[in-house]
């Protein structure tokens, strides 16, 4: 939300604006059964205008507070089973961190950040949360009947509206002034008074239907007049028709932390890289090919020369030819997103980890070279979504990390569960195994990294240093360095054997969802939700290269054994192949 000279403006006469303030002291009893679908645009004749009191009541029942690093307001727009979906501005939730949805009854609902979806090219985002409570849904309609002079209402939870220390609900009445050329989707301009914290709140017509999402406050030609703008709801409806929304896994509530057996010293503050930007002429890699997965996002990638294998949000597995850029084969591996993949050291077995809670082992050689899909094992002991998998160097065991807070160790040949490592207080998002197969590192939403004796399951160290969840891990091929990427936008380097911190690398402006170290132990490659792939000198932490081209979040990166090729995948459905010139 952008607000300038707000206190001065509020002191002026606002003869054209009617304000309605509602202090939420008594929580409503929900009698309306929440519908299990999104509202379709209304094509019926315009309903009779409601009173400001009626509009205020509707708005108060569908508008939520969003608390977090930035925060604002949002609208309840859809429900699937126990998952509700909030439509808000992207700038309300664009900073990685922990967010909560506060519903009109005062209940707080935790949000898992990686499930938030930004609408491409628009300042809009969909935020899911899970609850068994019942809440009304907004009625959405297009803006064909809204013209200059039409009465509209804007609702939200301003941050500064209360002298009691609590945020108050506010709805304001105004009129549409004009439509402007789209700017991040903003076309609808109105003269309603809106205040900081109301970003993401609904714009309603006189029938109580949501026609847009409010997001901008700026000064107009007259410096004493507030001009507000919103994104018309038709933009969301068009996007929604072609998009499948994520379902929140059942386990999301954090448990109280327990003391670790040993804790490493905290990392020093991150320092900016020496080279904050690198021109294309100095790039160590250049974009060779850009491939597209049209029906889903790329969540995981593994290079197995001459191929790159990707796991996709639609549950499919794709095999791409690195040389030609062609799609060699694709098949449906899971019913839900494939969050992590790994290939055995001998290149014969592919492991896939999915939101459906299962791990599948495939005969990769047969899958690539024949029409059959030889599934070797389906491992189903995890009670929730599986986020990461990795083979041991001898290929005999497989480790997996899950939303259920567990790390499981499996026998690859038999599919038997050998051991379960318990210690993280929240979901396990990343794992890495040392080249000698003796140590397993795990990263978690509890902000810690744990070091385990893989053979005995003993917890050796617990590393603290990141201020937000650990998203990615990699161990150098020489077994000396552990790299961790975090939602706080930094990369930490640790001595693996001693668990001592080496340095913290700053440079990304959003969460680091993937890290990998080259075979020669010289280069660290990172992929981030800031849409970039960065290359770092592993010894010095200096930035070596900055690869740009993704139009949305970069989820996953890998580097070939010879160091000549980097592959990245993102939410834009793009698989980008980068090569040394």
C-alpha positions, -999 to +999 in steps of 0.1 A: +000+000+000+014+034-010+001+063+011+016+098+011+008+128+034-021+107+048-026+125+081-027+158+063-053+145+039-074+130+066-077+165+083-091+180+051-128+182+042-139+150+023-173+161+013-175+136-015-166+106+007-188+088+032-169+068+058-183+038+077-163+026+107-170-008+123-152-019+155-152-057+156-159-065+192-186-092+189-176-121+167-204-132+143-220-166+145-217-182+110-249-196+099-242-196+062-228-229+048-197-221+028-201-231-008-176-255-023-168-236-054-157-202-067-184-177-076-189-173-113-193-138-128-229-126-124-248-123-157-281-115-141-297-081-142-284-055-118-298-061-083-313-033-063-288-011-045-282-021-008-278+004+020-243+013+032-251-008+064-259-038+042-227-034+022-207-030+053-221-062+068-213-082+036-178-067+034-170-075+070-179-111+065-157-117+035-127-095+043-097-109+063-066-094+078-032-107+066-005-104+092+032-109+084+064-092+072+042-068+052+006-077+055-027-061+046-062-073+038-077-100+016-110-115+003-124-150+008-131-161-027-131-199-029-132-231-008-121-267-017-128-292+011-110-276+042-089-252+022-100-216+017-084-192-008-078-155-002-074-131-030-051-102-022-024-080-036+010-096-044+028-067-027+010-077+005+027-111+006+057-106-017+083-106+011+091-141+021+082-150+057+056-163+081+020-150+075-013-155+093-048-150+080-071-135+106-107-143+097-136-120+108-143-142+138-108-134+152-093-169+145-057-170+132-047-194+105-012-202+095+000-198+059+027-219+042+045-194+021+055-216-008+018-223-016+011-186-023+004-181-060+012-148-078-009-140-109+016-134-137+019-097-146-006-086-120-003-073-085-025-101-073-019-133-053-039-162-040-032-173-004-045-207+008-051-217+044-068-246+060-095-247+086-126-268+095-145-235+103-171-223+079-169-188+063-190-170+037-175-165+002-174-133-017-197-130-047-175-120-077-188-102-108-173-085-138-173-047-141-192-043-173-219-023-156-195-001-136-190+032-153-178+067-144-199+079-115-209+044-103-209+041-065-184+016-051-173+006-016-137-003-005-132-024+026-101-035+046-082-035+079-062-003+081-032-005+104-037+029+120-074+031+124-076+024+162-067+043+193-072+011+213-041-007+198-063-030+177-069-029+140-104-019+131-125-028+101-132+001+077-154+004+047-156+036+027-181+048+000-170+066-031-175+068-069-156+056-099-138+084-116-123+068-147-105+037-161-068+041-167-044+021-189-034-011-170-004-008-146+002-042-131-035-047-137-047-015-121-074+000-142-103+011-119-098+045-104-121+058-076-122+085-050-128+063-019-107+070+012-084+041+017-056+038+043-024+018+048-033-018+055-063-019+032-043-033+002-059-065-010-093-056+003-125-058-018-140-032-041-178-038-040-207-025-061-240-014-047-253-050-049-226-062-025-206-080-053-169-079-055-158-061-087-121-056-079-092-057-055-080-024-040-043-018-040-030+017-046-033+050-027-016+080-044-020+117-045-038+130-076-035+163-094-049+180-063-023+173-035-051+172-009-071+146-028-066+108-024-068+088-056-072+050-052-071+023-078-080-014-081-076-044-103-109-055-118-120-090-108-122-102-144-084-104-144-086-130-116-115-149-132-097-153-165-066-166-147-085-189-125-102-207-154-068-221-165-052-227-131-053-254-105-049-241-069-028-260-044-043-278-014-028-272+020-016-305+036-032-314+069-001-308+091+008-271+094+008-262+131+042-259+147+051-277+178+071-262+207+108-265+200+130-288+221+167-281+229+191-296+204+220-318+216+246-293+202+243-259+186+268-243+164+277-206+168+254-182+150+265-170+115+278-135+111+255-110+094+252-113+056+274-089+036+265-078+000+285-095-027+315-077-041+298-076-076+263-066-070+255-069-107+272-084-137+266-074-173+258-099-199+293-096-215+308-109-183+285-138-178+301-172-174+270-189-189+246-179-216+210-190-223+211-218-249+175-231-249+143-222-232+117-251-229+082-249-216+060-271-196+026-257-206+004-273-179+024-268-147+053-253-128+088-268-127+095-278-091+125-300-094+153-308-119+181-333-122+208-335-149+216-370-161+236-364-193+225-362-220+191-355-203+175-332-178+147-347-158+120-324-143+093-329-117+062-308-123+034-293-103+008-313-123+024-346-112+042-353-145+078-363-151+095-350-182+128-360-198+145-333-219+174-337-243+201-312-233+216-312-267+186-307-289+161-292-264+136-317-274+112-335-251+123-372-250+094-385-228+068-375-203+045-395-181+021-390-152+040-401-121+018-387-093-016-372-088-001-341-071+030-319-074+064-336-076+084-315-051+117-334-054+135-359-076+169-377-075+187-402-097+207-431-083+245-428-087+245-455-115+218-435-134+193-464-134+167-455-108+147-423-105+131-413-072+101-388-071+086-372-040+051-358-041+024-338-024+004-370-024+026-383+005+043-410-016+078-416-030+080-436-062+110-455-076+112-459-113+134-479-136+148-448-155+167-467-182+136-486-193+114-456-190+136-435-213+142-462-239+109-480-241+071-472-240+067-489-206+066-472-172+084-496-149+074-486-113+097-505-089+083-493-056+058-469-041+068-459-006+039-447+015+049-444+051+050-406+053+017-392+066+020-360+046+035-343+015+071-354+008+094-325-002+128-340-008+146-372-016+183-382-020+201-415-027+232-425-007+264-426-027+263-464-030+227-462-043+215-487-017+195-463+005+172-434-001+164-406+024+133-385+023+120-354+041+083-345+047+056-322+060+052-347+088+085-334+103+101-368+097+131-380+078+128-416+066+156-440+054+146-466+028+161-498+013+161-491-024+161-527-035+132-539-012+114-506-005+116-514+032+116-485+057+149-489+076+148-459+100+130-427+110+148-397+122+128-375+145+140-341+158+127-312+137+097-293+151+083-284+117+083-297+082+116-310+066+121-291+034+156-302+023+181-330+028+217-337+016+240-367+021+278-365+023+299-382-004+311-409+020+275-417+030+281-412+067+263-379+073+228-366+065+219-330+068+183-318+070+168-283+067+134-274+081+107-247+084+118-245+121+148-224+108+174-251+118+197-275+101+203-308+117+233-331+112+227-368+116+248-400+117+232-417+088+241-452+099+229-449+136+203-422+132+220-402+160+216-364+160+250-349+161+245-311+156+218-286+153+228-255+134+212-221+139+218-190+119+189-184+095+161-162+105+135-179+083+129-215+071+157-234+055+146-243+020+176-260+003+209-278+011+239-290-007+272-307+004+303-301-016+317-331-036+348-331-013+326-334+017+340-303+035+313-277+031+275-276+037+256-249+019+221-238+030+196-216+013+169-199+033+136-180+029+155-150+045+173-146+011+207-156+023+230-186+017+251-199+047+283-220+044+293-244+072+321-267+079+304-301+076+326-321+100+328-295+128+294-277+122+313-243+125+299-214+104+321-201+076+302-172+062+268-159+052+263-147+016+238-120+008+227-110-027+193-126-034+162-105-026+139-134-019+140-170-007+168-193-020+149-225-030+177-244-046+215-247-041+240-270-058+278-272-058+299-280-089+320-312-092+352-292-089+342-277-056+346-242-069+312-229-078+279-226-059+248-222-080+216-208-064+180-203-076+157-179-059+122-166-059+137-132-070+136-149-105+174-152-108+201-179-109+233-168-093+268-182-094+292-178-064+328-185-057+325-212-031+358-203-014+354-165-012+316-160-015+321-136-043+294-133-070+306-147-103+275-146-125+238-135-125+215-154-149+182-137-156+154-147-179+127-164-158+095-144-156+086-159-122+101-177-092+130-200-098+124-232-078+152-255-088+187-256-104+213-282-112+248-282-128+262-309-151+291-331-139+315-314-164+303-279-152+294-269-188+256-268-184+232-253-158+195-261-159+169-241-140+131-245-136+105-221-123+069-212-117+067-198-152+068-234-165+101-227-181+131-251-182+161-230-191+194-245-203+224-223-197+258-232-213+293-218-212+299-198-244 
